[in-house]
């Protein structure tokens, strides 16, 4: 664990890790074989209403839990 004492340096370290992960992810995406015809008919995440509902559900649950943790400690 690197301790720099600066939030800017910590943010830069995490941003670097994210960029490395995106780089590796894009390399894996290029290696993937072509998808079957059935998977292409289903569409992507952006066109799937069930995927959006699940994302909103879990996002609100996580946001609620984070708010409880943030406001519970002072009281």
C-alpha positions as CSV (number, residue, x, y, z in Angstrom):
1,X,0.0,0.0,0.0
2,X,1.4,3.3,-1.0
3,X,0.9,6.2,1.4
4,X,1.5,9.6,-0.1
5,X,-0.6,11.8,2.1
6,X,-2.2,13.5,-0.9
7,X,-5.6,12.8,-2.3
8,X,-4.5,14.0,-5.7
9,X,-1.8,11.4,-5.8
10,X,-4.2,8.7,-4.6
11,X,-6.6,9.7,-7.3
12,X,-3.8,9.6,-9.9
13,X,-2.9,6.0,-8.8
14,X,-6.4,4.8,-9.1
15,X,-6.9,6.5,-12.5
16,X,-3.7,4.8,-13.7
17,X,-5.1,1.4,-12.6
18,X,-8.3,2.1,-14.4
19,X,-6.5,3.0,-17.6
20,X,-4.5,-0.2,-17.5
21,X,-7.6,-2.2,-16.9
22,X,-9.3,-0.5,-19.9
23,X,-6.3,-1.2,-22.0
24,X,-6.3,-4.9,-21.2
25,X,-10.1,-5.0,-21.6
26,X,-9.9,-3.6,-25.1
27,X,-7.2,-6.1,-26.0
28,X,-9.4,-8.9,-24.8
29,X,-12.4,-7.5,-26.8
30,X,-10.4,-7.7,-30.0
31,X,-9.5,-11.4,-29.4
32,X,-13.1,-12.5,-28.8
33,X,-14.6,-14.6,-31.6
34,X,-17.7,-13.4,-33.5
35,X,-20.9,-13.7,-31.6
36,X,-23.6,-16.2,-32.6
37,X,-26.6,-14.9,-34.6
38,X,-28.9,-15.4,-31.6
39,X,-26.8,-13.1,-29.3
40,X,-26.8,-10.4,-31.9
41,X,-30.6,-10.4,-32.2
42,X,-31.0,-9.9,-28.4
43,X,-29.3,-6.5,-28.7
44,X,-27.0,-4.7,-26.4
45,X,-27.3,-3.5,-22.8
46,X,-28.5,-0.1,-24.0
47,X,-31.5,-1.5,-25.8
48,X,-32.5,-4.0,-23.1
49,X,-35.1,-2.6,-20.7
50,X,-34.6,-5.4,-18.2
51,X,-30.9,-4.6,-18.0
52,X,-31.7,-1.0,-17.3
53,X,-34.2,-1.9,-14.6
54,X,-31.7,-4.1,-12.9
55,X,-29.0,-1.4,-13.1
56,X,-31.3,1.2,-11.6
57,X,-32.4,-1.2,-8.8
58,X,-28.9,-2.2,-7.8
59,X,-27.7,1.4,-8.2
60,X,-30.4,2.8,-5.9
61,X,-29.7,0.0,-3.4
62,X,-26.0,0.8,-3.3
63,X,-26.7,4.5,-3.1
64,X,-29.1,4.0,-0.2
65,X,-26.6,1.9,1.7
66,X,-23.9,4.4,1.2
67,X,-26.1,7.2,2.4
68,X,-26.9,5.3,5.6
69,X,-23.3,4.6,6.2
70,X,-22.3,8.3,5.6
71,X,-25.0,9.8,7.9
72,X,-25.2,7.1,10.6
73,X,-21.8,7.8,12.1
74,X,-22.4,11.4,13.1
75,X,-25.5,10.5,15.0
